[in-house]
Amino acid sequence: MSRRTEKSETAFKQASKVLVGGVNSPVRAFAAVGGTPPVIAKAIGSQITDIDDNTYVDYVCGYGPAILGHASEPVVTAINKAVRHGTTYGAPTEVETKLGVAITAAIESIEMVRFVSSGTEAVMSAVRLARGTTGRDKVIKCVGCYHGHSDSFLVAAGSGAATLGTPSSPGVPTGAAADTLLVDYNDLGGVEAILKANPQQVAAVLVEPVAGNMGVVLPEAGYLQGLRDLCDQHDTLLIFDEVITGFRVGYGGAQGLYGVKPDLTTLGKIIGGCMPVGAFGGRADIMQNLAPVGDVYQAGTLSGNPAAMAAGLATLAELRAEGFYDRLEAISGQIAVGMQAAAIEAGIGDKVCFNRVGAMMCCFFTPGPVTDFASASRSNTQAHAAYFHTMLDEGVYLAPSQFEAMLVSSAHTDADVDLTLNAAKLAFAAAAKVM
């Protein structure tokens, strides 16, 4: 397609005068793939439209929350109804209790929940709670897993930090990161060694049960259960960061899919129906260590915002519809199989690796297998950039980074899939020229 860019280029230059890098989150600036990002004007269903009137099939889905597609009618209706009664109160509401009930019913390990305003805040608070509960300071995290931008965990991080080549950040004091212990994803032996080397010192093991911030990296057989067993042996809490995977890979999250119960879980994205939201929850005996019941302090002016709660509640109601995840799985599988076929047709089937679980997937431009950050980092980012820009020119909007997931919504249609796979044939051919 012939894609117009003049208005977006002008708007991005203007934005760069008042917004750092022209954006409010680094990956949006296209630094990893080059070029100027389209400036978006609207999003409806599976499609987004920029200010130059180019329309794209969207597989970013707001980086996760738009599992129903954009501007889903039940969600929009719920938000409109909520805001007509005010946008925030700083006081209890019934809707936050209703959403809490829905979440605790959906995720077996969550007996009580606390709402916050972002995934970063959820993880920061869950880790504080784990430290306060255990009386220990150290936390184990995986290299390449991104858990938000709080100081303690912006160490060997994935997502935008990996995209920019700065997995650790200036401005993070040495002391803030000193108690964050690093291990490779899928490396049970490494976790065991750290726990043994730090007896009675590790408060928690923090992990994405499916890593979604170094592309998409799946847990190997026995990995999550092995973490559960090691944490039990060492009286250490297990925290699953399900900000991405929660309600995306299944109604019970990744923990429901793999049958492993953590002590604490962090959530975000989908539970707010595309509104700003986060949450953390878990065993009641742990959660009740939070103020005002316990001594571990956490607070937030906009926590439990009624519009976000209403949007989340409406979203979860749609996800409970019979066959919802079966349909989502079917269309996601169709896309993944078709894209693999396109790569083979382009002659690079043996030079790329596809990882998928449910409605999240990633094509790594490396032979694979991709099982951790080191193997993900072997990807040919020049080939990815060629692939990305061809897809964009053909009307398919992907995350502008090798280290982000391709996300599918229930709004994607058969026509969207056909357009996507036709674009993929051209995109893999373009990538083949630089591999």
C-alpha positions, 0 to 999 in steps of 0.5 A: 500500500502507499502509506502517507506520513507527512502529518505524522512526521510534522506532529512527531517533530512538534511533540519532540519539542515538549515530550522527551523523545516525542513520546511518553514511553520509550519504545514508541519512538521507533528507536529500534526499527528506525523511522517516524512513528505514525501518530494515532488518531483513533482505534476501533475494533481490530484497527487503528488509524493515524492522522494521515488516514492510514488504517492498520490491523493492530497487533499491539493492542495497547501492549496487551489490554485490548483483548476485546479490540478497541472501543468495545461497546460494552466497555465504552458503555460501562465507562460512559456510565461511570464517568457521568457519576464522577471520575474519582472519589478517593473513597470506597465504591461498590464497583471495586469490590465487584471487580475484586470478586471477579478476579478472586473467582477467576484466579484460584491463588488470589484470595484478596486483592489490592488495586493500584494504577499501573503494573509498575506500582503493582510489582513494586507493592507486591515485592514490598509486601513480600519483604515485609511478610518474610522479614527478608530483603533479597529478591530473585528475578530473571535476566530479561524479564521486565517488571516495571521501572521501579529502581529495584527491578530496572536491572537486566530488564527486558521490554523497552530497556532491552530495545534501547540497549540499556537493560540497566538505567543510570539513576538507579542507586547501587543500594537499590539494586543490591538485593536483586539477584539475577538468574536466567529464565528457565534455569532452575539450577540457578535459582536453587544455587542462589537460594542455597548461597543466601539461606533465609535471606530471599524474600521472593522469586519474581517471574513472568510465568510466560516471559512477554518482555523479551519477545515471548518466551515459554516456560520449559516443562517443569520450570514453574512447578520447580520454582514452586517447589524451591520456594516451598523448600526455602520458605520463600514467596513465589510472585507471578508477574501476570500483568501481560498474561493475566486473562490473556492466555486464559481466564485463570491466567498463566498459573491456571494454564500451567497449574502452578499457584504462586503466593502473590500475583501482579495484574494490569492491562486487561483488568482495567479494560484499556484504562490505567490500572494495576493490582496485586493479590494472593493468599489472605494471610499475606495480603492482610499484612498490608495497611490498614490491617497490617504494617506494610504501607501502600496507598494511592489516590487513584487506586480503584478508580471507578471508571477503570473498575467499571471498564475492567468488570465489563471486560471480564464479563465478555471474557466469560462468554462461552467459547471466548478463549477457544475462538481466540486460540483458533485465530491466533493459531491460524496467524502463527501457522500462516506466518511460519509458512510465509517465512518458509516460502521466503527461504528463511524458515530455518532462520527464524523461531516462532514462540506462541502461547494463546493470544501472544506470539513472537517471531524471533529472527534467530534459528532458536530455540529461544528459551531465555534472554541470551537466546532472544538477544541473538536475534537479527534486529536488522532483519526484524526492522526490515520485516517490521517496516514492510508489515507497516507499509502493508497495513499491519501495525506491530510493536516496534521492537524485537523484544515485544509480543504480537498480541491478538484480540477477539476483534480480529477477523478472517479478513484481518488474518488474510491481510496479515499473512499476505503482508507477511510474505512480503515482510519475510522476503524483505527480511531475507535480504538482510539475513 
